[in-house]
Amino acid sequence: MLKMYTTLIEIQDDLKSGTITVKELVNNYLAKIKEYQRLNAFNEVFEQESLTQAAALDESLQKGQPAGRLAGMVIAIKDNICYKGHVVTASSKILDGFTSIFSSTVVERLLAEDAIIIGRCNCDEFAMGGANENSYFGPVKNQADETRVPGGSSGGSAVAVQAGMCHAAIGTDTGGSIRQPASFCGVVGLKPTYGRVSRHGIIAYASSFDQPGPITQSVEDAALLLEIIAGADDYDSTASRKPVEAYGAELAPSTGKRKIAYLQEVLDSEGLDAEVKQTLLAAIGSLKADGHTVEPVSFEYLDYVVPTYYILTMAEASSNLARYDGVHYGYRSPNAVDLTTTYKRSRSEGFGTEVKRRIMLGTFVLSAGYYDAYYAKAQKVRRLIKERTDAILAEYDFILTPTAPEPAFKIGREDIDPIVTYLEDIFTVQASLAGVPAISLPIQNNSAGLPLGLQLVTKAFAEADLLNFATYFVGLRKS
C-alpha cells in the first residue's frame, strides 16, 4: 500500500523520480475503495477505465511528453455531475441507470488537464440533505466513526477523500453541501463565489445557489482545482467572465496583518457545541496573538438565514424537478395506465421522502395566495442578508465562524426530526445567500476523535485572498 499523499506536488515529484507510476496510484485507490466499501462512498467505480487512462498517462510520461497540470491526480465526482457515456443518478431512483449524453464543463476541464476520474460518489438525493442519509443507494458512513453521518449532501465525496479512496473530489455546494461534510470528515472544502464555476452539466437543485467546488486534503490542491475548473462558459450564462486568477500557481501564505470579524450571535448561540465553541475561541486567540485584528460584529439576521434559505431553495427545487415526469427519461412506473398516472406514480415512486417534502413545500410557497407571504418575503430577506454580509466584508477581510454547530451526529437522527438537520446549515447558508466564497478548514478533533472545522468567508471573487489566508491559517493552527 502506498503512502497517503496530501498534495498533488508530492505525487508528481514521485512520478518524476520513478518512485511510483500512475497505474500504481490508481490500483492503490481501487484497493482502498474495496477496503472501505462498507462506508458506501461510491455509487459506481470506473475501475477498468481509470486503469486504462493510467496506463496511457504512464506511457506518455515515460516518453517525456508534456502532461496536464493534474497528471497524477485521481479524482472522484459527485453523482450529480454529468460525465458523457457514464450513468448519473443524483442518487435518486428516478434517474437510476440514466446515462449522460454529454459531460459537464467541470469534467471536461478536469480531463483536459489529465485528471483521472475513478468513480461517482454517493450523495443526498438531488443534493437535498445535510447527512447523506437521503440516498436511494443508502447512507454514507463517516470513517472517523461509522455510526455517524459524513455530512451532506456531498458526503460520499468527502468520505472518499477522508479515507484515501481518491486524492480529491468535486462536490456541489448549495447551502453548505461541500463545507459541512468537509468539516465532519476532517478535509478541506471550498465553495466558490456564485458564478465562478460553470454549472453546465450539474443536475440542478436550486439554480441561484448551486456551485461546484473541490474537496481535498490540502488548501494547495483546492486552489489548483479551482484555477482549472473556474471561468466563463458559453453554456452557462450565470458563469462570470471575470478573469480567473492563478489560485494554485501563485498560492502563498498570507503575511500581512488582517481584520477578521466573528459573529457575536454565533458565540451566544445555545445550539453551539462546547468543544466547537472552544475551537473557535482558540483560533481567535491565535490570530490575535499573531497580530491580527479580530473583533466581534453583530449579524442580526442569523435566526433568519435557515428559513430564508429553505423557502428559496425548495421553491427552485419544485421548478427544477418538474422535468422528471416518467415520460422523457429515467424511471417510469410499471403501474401507470395513462398519462396522469404516469406522472403521479413515476414521481411518487421515483422520488425519496425528503425530495418529495421539498417539492411540495416549494410548490406551496410559490402558489397563489402564498407567494407574497413566503417566497417574495424570503427574497427580500435574502437581499438584507447579502447587504449586511457585504457591509461586514467591506470593513473586514474575512468572517470566521464554525463550519457546523456540532461534530458529526449519529446516523438516523434526521429520520426523527428533519428540522434539526436543517439547522446544521445555520453557519454555512449565509455565504450561499450572499453568493460569496467560503472555505471549511480542518482544525482539530474533539475529545471523541471527531473532526471539527472552521469556516472563512470573504468578498465575492476574492478566492485568491481567501486561499492565501487559509494556507497561513492552517499553518498557524499547527504551529
C-alpha positions as CSV (number, residue, x, y, z in Angstrom):
1,M,0.0,0.0,0.0
2,L,1.4,3.4,-1.0
3,K,1.6,6.3,1.4
4,M,-1.3,8.7,1.7
5,Y,-0.4,11.8,-0.3
6,T,-1.7,15.1,0.9
7,T,-0.7,17.2,-2.1
8,L,-0.5,16.7,-5.8
9,I,3.0,18.1,-5.8
10,E,4.2,15.1,-3.7
11,I,2.6,12.7,-6.2
12,Q,4.1,14.5,-9.2
13,D,7.6,14.5,-7.6
14,D,7.4,10.8,-7.1
15,L,6.1,10.3,-10.6
16,K,9.1,12.3,-11.9
17,S,11.6,10.3,-9.9
18,G,10.1,7.0,-10.9
19,T,9.2,6.1,-7.3
20,I,5.6,5.4,-8.4
21,T,3.5,5.1,-11.6
22,V,0.1,6.4,-12.2
23,K,-1.2,2.9,-12.6
24,E,0.2,2.0,-9.1
25,L,-1.6,5.1,-7.8
26,V,-4.9,4.0,-9.3
27,N,-4.5,0.4,-8.1
28,N,-3.8,1.8,-4.6
29,Y,-7.0,3.9,-4.6
30,L,-9.0,0.9,-6.0
31,A,-7.7,-1.2,-3.2
32,K,-8.8,1.4,-0.7
33,I,-12.3,1.6,-2.3
34,K,-12.6,-2.2,-1.8
35,E,-11.3,-2.0,1.8
36,Y,-13.8,0.7,2.7
37,Q,-16.7,-0.5,0.6
38,R,-18.8,-0.6,3.8
39,L,-18.7,3.2,4.0
40,N,-20.8,3.3,0.9
41,A,-19.0,6.3,-0.5
42,F,-19.2,5.3,-4.2
43,N,-22.3,4.6,-6.3
44,E,-20.0,3.4,-9.1
45,V,-16.3,2.8,-9.6
46,F,-14.8,3.3,-13.1
47,E,-12.2,0.6,-12.4
48,Q,-11.1,-0.6,-15.9
49,E,-11.5,2.9,-17.4
50,S,-9.3,4.5,-14.8
51,L,-6.6,1.8,-15.2
52,T,-6.6,2.3,-19.0
53,Q,-6.2,6.0,-18.6
54,A,-3.4,5.5,-16.1
55,A,-1.5,3.2,-18.4
56,A,-1.8,5.8,-21.3
57,L,-0.6,8.6,-19.0
58,D,2.3,6.5,-17.8
59,E,3.4,5.8,-21.4
60,S,3.1,9.5,-22.2
61,L,5.2,10.5,-19.1
62,Q,7.9,7.8,-19.9
63,K,8.2,9.3,-23.4
64,G,8.8,12.7,-21.9
65,Q,5.7,14.2,-23.5
66,P,4.1,17.2,-21.8
67,A,1.4,16.3,-19.3
68,G,-1.5,18.3,-17.9
69,R,-1.4,20.1,-14.6
70,L,-3.5,17.4,-13.0
71,A,-1.4,14.5,-14.2
72,G,-1.3,12.0,-11.3
73,M,-4.5,13.3,-9.6
74,V,-7.1,10.6,-9.2
75,I,-10.4,12.3,-8.5
76,A,-14.0,11.4,-7.8
77,I,-17.1,13.3,-8.8
78,K,-20.4,13.7,-7.0
79,D,-23.2,11.7,-8.6
80,N,-25.0,14.8,-9.8
81,I,-22.2,15.8,-12.2
82,C,-22.6,14.7,-15.8
83,Y,-19.9,12.6,-17.5
84,K,-20.5,11.6,-21.1
85,G,-21.2,7.9,-21.5
86,H,-21.5,7.4,-17.8
87,V,-24.5,6.8,-15.6
88,V,-25.5,9.8,-13.5
89,T,-28.4,9.5,-11.0
90,A,-28.1,12.2,-8.3
91,S,-28.6,9.2,-6.0
92,S,-32.2,9.0,-7.0
93,K,-34.4,6.1,-8.1
94,I,-36.0,8.4,-10.7
95,L,-32.7,8.5,-12.6
96,D,-31.4,5.0,-11.8
97,G,-29.5,3.8,-14.8
98,F,-29.7,7.1,-16.8
99,T,-26.6,7.6,-19.0
100,S,-25.4,11.2,-19.7
101,I,-25.1,12.2,-23.3
102,F,-22.6,15.0,-22.6
103,S,-20.0,16.0,-20.0
104,S,-20.3,18.9,-17.6
105,T,-17.9,21.8,-18.1
106,V,-16.2,20.8,-14.9
107,V,-15.5,17.3,-16.1
108,E,-14.2,18.5,-19.4
109,R,-11.8,20.9,-17.8
110,L,-10.5,18.2,-15.4
111,L,-9.9,15.7,-18.2
112,A,-8.2,18.3,-20.3
113,E,-5.5,18.5,-17.6
114,D,-5.0,14.7,-17.4
115,A,-7.0,14.1,-14.2
116,I,-8.3,10.5,-13.8
117,I,-11.9,10.2,-12.7
118,I,-12.1,7.0,-10.6
119,G,-15.9,7.0,-9.9
120,R,-19.0,8.8,-8.9
121,C,-19.8,9.3,-5.3
122,N,-22.9,8.8,-3.2
123,C,-24.8,11.9,-2.1
124,D,-28.1,13.0,-0.7
125,E,-30.8,12.6,-3.4
126,F,-30.7,15.6,-5.8
127,A,-28.2,17.1,-3.3
128,M,-31.0,17.7,-0.7
129,G,-29.8,16.9,2.7
130,G,-27.1,17.6,5.3
131,A,-26.3,14.0,6.4
132,N,-26.1,11.9,3.2
133,E,-28.9,9.7,4.5
134,N,-31.4,10.7,1.8
135,S,-29.8,8.5,-0.9
136,Y,-31.6,5.8,-2.9
137,F,-28.3,3.8,-2.5
138,G,-28.3,4.0,1.3
139,P,-26.5,6.2,3.8
140,V,-22.8,7.0,3.7
141,K,-20.8,6.4,6.9
142,N,-18.1,8.6,8.4
143,Q,-14.7,6.9,8.5
144,A,-13.9,8.6,11.8
145,D,-16.9,6.9,13.5
146,E,-19.0,4.6,11.3
147,T,-22.1,5.2,13.5
148,R,-22.1,8.8,12.4
149,V,-23.0,10.7,9.3
150,P,-20.4,12.3,7.0
151,G,-22.5,15.4,6.4
152,G,-24.3,16.2,3.2
153,S,-25.0,16.5,0.5
154,S,-21.5,15.7,-0.8
155,G,-20.9,13.1,1.9
156,G,-19.6,10.4,-0.4
157,S,-17.1,12.8,-1.9
158,A,-15.8,13.9,1.5
159,V,-15.5,10.3,2.8
160,A,-13.7,9.2,-0.4
161,V,-11.0,11.8,0.3
162,Q,-11.1,11.2,4.1
163,A,-10.4,7.5,3.7
164,G,-7.9,7.8,0.9
165,M,-10.1,6.3,-1.8
166,C,-9.1,9.1,-4.2
167,H,-6.8,12.0,-3.9
168,A,-9.5,14.7,-4.3
169,A,-13.2,15.0,-5.2
170,I,-15.6,17.5,-6.8
171,G,-18.8,18.2,-4.9
172,T,-21.5,20.8,-5.2
173,D,-22.5,23.3,-2.6
174,T,-26.0,24.8,-2.4
175,G,-26.2,25.8,1.3
176,G,-23.1,24.1,2.7
177,S,-23.0,20.8,0.9
178,I,-19.2,20.9,0.4
179,R,-18.2,22.7,3.5
180,Q,-20.3,20.8,6.1
181,P,-19.1,17.3,5.0
182,A,-15.6,18.6,4.8
183,S,-15.9,19.7,8.4
184,F,-17.4,16.4,9.5
185,C,-14.7,14.4,7.7
186,G,-11.6,16.5,8.5
187,V,-10.8,17.7,5.0
188,V,-10.7,21.0,3.1
189,G,-13.9,22.1,1.3
190,L,-14.2,25.2,-0.9
191,K,-17.4,26.9,-2.1
192,P,-16.5,29.4,-4.8
193,T,-18.3,32.7,-5.5
194,Y,-21.6,32.0,-7.2
195,G,-20.8,32.1,-10.9
196,R,-17.1,31.5,-10.5
197,V,-17.5,27.9,-11.8
198,S,-19.9,26.8,-14.5
199,R,-23.0,24.9,-13.6
200,H,-23.3,23.4,-17.1
201,G,-23.8,19.6,-16.7
202,I,-24.6,19.8,-13.0
203,I,-28.0,18.4,-12.1
204,A,-29.8,21.3,-10.6
205,Y,-31.2,21.6,-7.1
206,A,-31.5,25.4,-6.6
207,S,-30.1,27.2,-9.6
208,S,-29.4,30.6,-7.9
209,F,-27.3,28.8,-5.2
210,D,-25.6,25.7,-6.7
211,Q,-21.8,25.9,-7.1
212,P,-19.4,23.0,-7.8
213,G,-16.1,23.1,-5.8
214,P,-13.2,20.9,-4.6
215,I,-12.8,18.7,-1.6
216,T,-9.2,18.0,-0.9
217,Q,-6.6,17.1,1.7
218,S,-4.8,20.5,1.3
219,V,-5.5,24.1,0.5
220,E,-2.9,23.9,-2.2
221,D,-4.9,21.3,-4.2
222,A,-8.1,23.2,-3.6
223,A,-6.5,26.2,-5.1
224,L,-5.2,24.4,-8.2
225,L,-8.5,22.6,-8.8
226,L,-10.4,25.9,-8.6
227,E,-8.0,27.5,-11.0
228,I,-8.7,24.7,-13.5
229,I,-12.5,24.4,-13.2
230,A,-13.3,28.1,-12.9
231,G,-14.0,30.6,-15.6
232,A,-16.5,31.7,-18.3
233,D,-18.6,29.2,-20.2
234,D,-20.8,29.8,-23.2
235,Y,-23.1,27.0,-21.9
236,D,-23.8,28.8,-18.6
237,S,-25.0,32.4,-18.8
238,T,-24.6,32.8,-15.0
239,A,-20.9,31.9,-15.2
240,S,-18.8,35.0,-14.6
241,R,-16.5,36.4,-17.3
242,K,-14.1,37.8,-14.7
243,P,-10.6,36.6,-15.4
244,V,-9.5,33.5,-13.4
245,E,-6.6,34.2,-11.2
246,A,-3.7,31.8,-10.8
247,Y,-5.0,30.5,-7.5
248,G,-2.7,27.5,-7.4
249,A,0.3,28.8,-9.2
250,E,0.5,31.9,-7.1
251,L,-0.6,30.5,-3.8
252,A,1.5,31.8,-0.9
253,P,0.7,32.0,2.8
254,S,-0.7,35.5,3.6
255,T,1.8,37.6,5.5
256,G,0.1,40.9,6.2
257,K,-1.9,41.7,9.3
258,R,-5.6,41.4,8.6
259,K,-9.0,42.4,10.0
260,I,-11.2,39.4,10.9
261,A,-14.8,39.5,12.1
262,Y,-16.6,36.8,14.1
263,L,-20.3,36.9,14.7
264,Q,-21.3,37.6,18.3
265,E,-24.6,35.8,17.8
266,V,-22.7,32.6,16.9
267,L,-20.8,32.6,20.2
268,D,-24.0,33.3,22.1
269,S,-25.9,30.5,20.3
270,E,-27.4,27.9,22.7
271,G,-27.1,25.3,20.0
272,L,-23.3,25.7,19.7
273,D,-21.4,22.6,20.9
274,A,-19.0,23.4,23.7
275,E,-15.9,22.0,22.0
276,V,-16.8,23.7,18.7
277,K,-17.0,27.0,20.7
278,Q,-13.7,26.4,22.4
279,T,-12.1,25.7,19.0
280,L,-13.4,29.0,17.6
281,L,-12.2,30.9,20.7
282,A,-8.8,29.2,20.5
283,A,-8.5,30.3,16.8
284,I,-9.5,33.8,17.7
285,G,-6.8,33.9,20.4
286,S,-4.1,32.5,18.0
287,L,-5.0,35.2,15.4
288,K,-4.9,38.0,17.9
289,A,-1.6,36.7,19.3
290,D,-0.1,36.8,15.8
291,G,-1.0,40.5,15.4
292,H,-4.3,40.4,13.6
293,T,-7.3,42.5,14.5
294,V,-10.2,40.1,15.4
295,E,-13.4,41.7,16.5
296,P,-17.0,40.7,17.2
297,V,-19.7,42.0,14.9
298,S,-23.4,41.8,15.1
299,F,-25.3,39.8,12.5
300,E,-28.9,40.3,13.4
301,Y,-30.2,38.1,10.7
302,L,-28.7,34.8,12.0
303,D,-32.1,33.4,13.0
304,Y,-33.5,34.1,9.5
305,V,-30.8,32.6,7.3
306,V,-32.1,29.0,7.5
307,P,-35.8,29.7,6.9
308,T,-34.9,32.1,4.1
309,Y,-32.6,29.6,2.5
310,Y,-35.1,26.7,2.7
311,I,-38.0,28.7,1.3
312,L,-36.0,29.8,-1.7
313,T,-34.2,26.5,-2.4
314,M,-37.4,24.5,-2.1
315,A,-39.2,26.8,-4.5
316,E,-36.4,26.5,-7.0
317,A,-36.3,22.7,-6.5
318,S,-40.0,22.4,-7.2
319,S,-39.4,24.1,-10.5
320,N,-36.2,22.3,-11.4
321,L,-37.5,18.8,-10.6
322,A,-40.7,19.2,-12.6
323,R,-38.8,17.8,-15.6
324,Y,-38.6,14.3,-14.0
325,D,-42.0,13.1,-15.1
326,G,-41.6,9.5,-16.2
327,V,-42.1,10.5,-19.9
328,H,-38.8,11.8,-21.2
329,Y,-36.2,9.8,-19.4
330,G,-35.4,8.0,-16.1
331,Y,-37.8,5.9,-14.1
332,R,-41.3,5.2,-15.3
333,S,-43.7,3.4,-13.1
334,P,-44.8,-0.1,-14.4
335,N,-48.1,0.6,-12.6
336,A,-49.0,3.6,-14.8
337,V,-52.0,3.1,-17.2
338,D,-52.4,6.6,-18.7
339,L,-50.6,10.0,-18.8
340,T,-51.9,11.2,-15.5
341,T,-50.9,8.0,-13.6
342,T,-47.5,8.0,-15.4
343,Y,-46.8,11.4,-13.9
344,K,-48.3,10.6,-10.4
345,R,-46.9,7.1,-10.0
346,S,-43.5,7.7,-11.5
347,R,-42.8,10.8,-9.3
348,S,-44.3,9.2,-6.2
349,E,-42.3,6.0,-6.6
350,G,-39.2,7.6,-8.0
351,F,-38.5,10.4,-5.6
352,G,-37.5,9.8,-2.0
353,T,-39.3,11.2,1.1
354,E,-37.1,14.3,1.6
355,V,-37.2,15.3,-2.1
356,K,-41.0,15.0,-2.1
357,R,-41.2,17.0,1.1
358,R,-39.2,19.8,-0.5
359,I,-41.1,19.7,-3.8
360,M,-44.4,20.0,-2.0
361,L,-43.2,22.8,0.3
362,G,-41.6,24.6,-2.7
363,T,-44.8,24.4,-4.7
364,F,-46.8,25.7,-1.7
365,V,-44.7,28.8,-1.2
366,L,-45.0,29.6,-4.9
367,S,-48.8,29.0,-5.0
368,A,-51.3,31.8,-5.4
369,G,-52.2,33.4,-2.1
370,Y,-48.9,32.4,-0.5
371,Y,-46.3,33.7,-3.0
372,D,-46.0,37.1,-1.4
373,A,-46.2,35.8,2.2
374,Y,-43.3,33.4,1.7
375,Y,-41.3,33.4,-1.5
376,A,-41.4,37.2,-2.1
377,K,-40.6,37.9,1.5
378,A,-37.8,35.5,1.5
379,Q,-36.3,37.2,-1.5
380,K,-36.4,40.5,0.4
381,V,-34.7,38.9,3.4
382,R,-32.1,37.4,1.2
383,R,-31.3,40.9,-0.1
384,L,-30.9,42.2,3.5
385,I,-28.6,39.2,4.4
386,K,-26.5,39.9,1.4
387,E,-26.3,43.6,2.1
388,R,-25.3,43.1,5.7
389,T,-22.7,40.4,4.8
390,D,-21.2,42.7,2.1
391,A,-21.2,45.6,4.7
392,I,-19.2,43.4,7.2
393,L,-16.8,42.4,4.4
394,A,-16.3,46.0,3.3
395,E,-14.9,46.7,6.8
396,Y,-13.2,43.3,7.5
397,D,-11.2,41.0,5.3
398,F,-12.8,37.8,6.5
399,I,-15.6,36.4,8.6
400,L,-14.6,33.5,10.9
401,T,-17.2,31.0,12.1
402,P,-17.5,27.3,12.9
403,T,-18.5,25.4,9.8
404,A,-21.2,23.5,11.7
405,P,-22.6,23.9,15.2
406,E,-21.6,20.4,16.3
407,P,-19.4,17.5,15.1
408,A,-20.9,14.7,13.0
409,F,-24.1,13.4,14.5
410,K,-25.5,9.8,14.7
411,I,-27.0,8.1,11.7
412,G,-30.8,8.1,11.9
413,R,-31.3,11.4,13.7
414,E,-32.6,13.0,10.5
415,D,-35.5,10.5,10.3
416,I,-36.7,11.6,13.8
417,D,-36.7,15.3,13.1
418,P,-35.5,16.8,9.8
419,I,-35.8,20.3,11.1
420,V,-32.9,19.6,13.5
421,T,-30.8,18.6,10.5
422,Y,-31.8,21.8,8.6
423,L,-30.4,23.8,11.4
424,E,-27.0,22.2,10.8
425,D,-26.7,24.7,7.9
426,I,-27.0,27.8,10.1
427,F,-23.4,28.9,9.7
428,T,-22.9,27.9,6.0
429,V,-26.0,29.3,4.3
430,Q,-25.0,33.0,5.0
431,A,-22.3,32.7,2.3
432,S,-24.7,30.9,0.0
433,L,-27.4,33.5,0.3
434,A,-24.9,36.3,-0.2
435,G,-23.2,34.5,-3.1
436,V,-19.7,34.9,-1.7
437,P,-16.9,32.3,-1.4
438,A,-16.2,30.3,1.8
439,I,-13.8,27.6,2.8
440,S,-14.0,25.0,5.6
441,L,-10.7,24.0,7.1
442,P,-9.9,21.0,9.3
443,I,-8.7,22.3,12.6
444,Q,-8.6,19.5,15.2
445,N,-10.5,16.5,16.5
446,N,-12.7,16.8,19.6
447,S,-12.4,14.6,22.7
448,A,-14.3,11.8,20.9
449,G,-12.0,11.8,17.9
450,L,-14.4,13.6,15.6
451,P,-13.1,16.2,13.2
452,L,-14.0,19.9,13.8
453,G,-13.8,22.5,11.1
454,L,-13.8,26.3,11.0
455,Q,-15.1,28.4,8.1
456,L,-13.6,31.6,6.5
457,V,-15.9,33.8,4.4
458,T,-14.7,36.7,2.2
459,K,-15.8,39.1,-0.6
460,A,-17.1,37.9,-3.9
461,F,-14.4,36.8,-6.3
462,A,-11.7,37.2,-3.7
463,E,-10.8,33.5,-3.7
464,A,-7.1,34.2,-4.2
465,D,-7.0,36.2,-0.9
466,L,-9.2,33.5,0.8
467,L,-6.9,30.7,-0.3
468,N,-3.7,32.5,0.7
469,F,-5.0,33.3,4.1
470,A,-6.4,29.8,4.5
471,T,-2.9,28.5,3.8
472,Y,-1.5,30.7,6.5
473,F,-4.3,29.9,8.9
474,V,-3.8,26.2,8.7
475,G,-0.1,26.6,9.3
476,L,-0.9,28.9,12.3
477,R,-3.2,26.3,13.9
478,K,-0.5,23.6,13.5
479,S,2.3,25.7,15.0
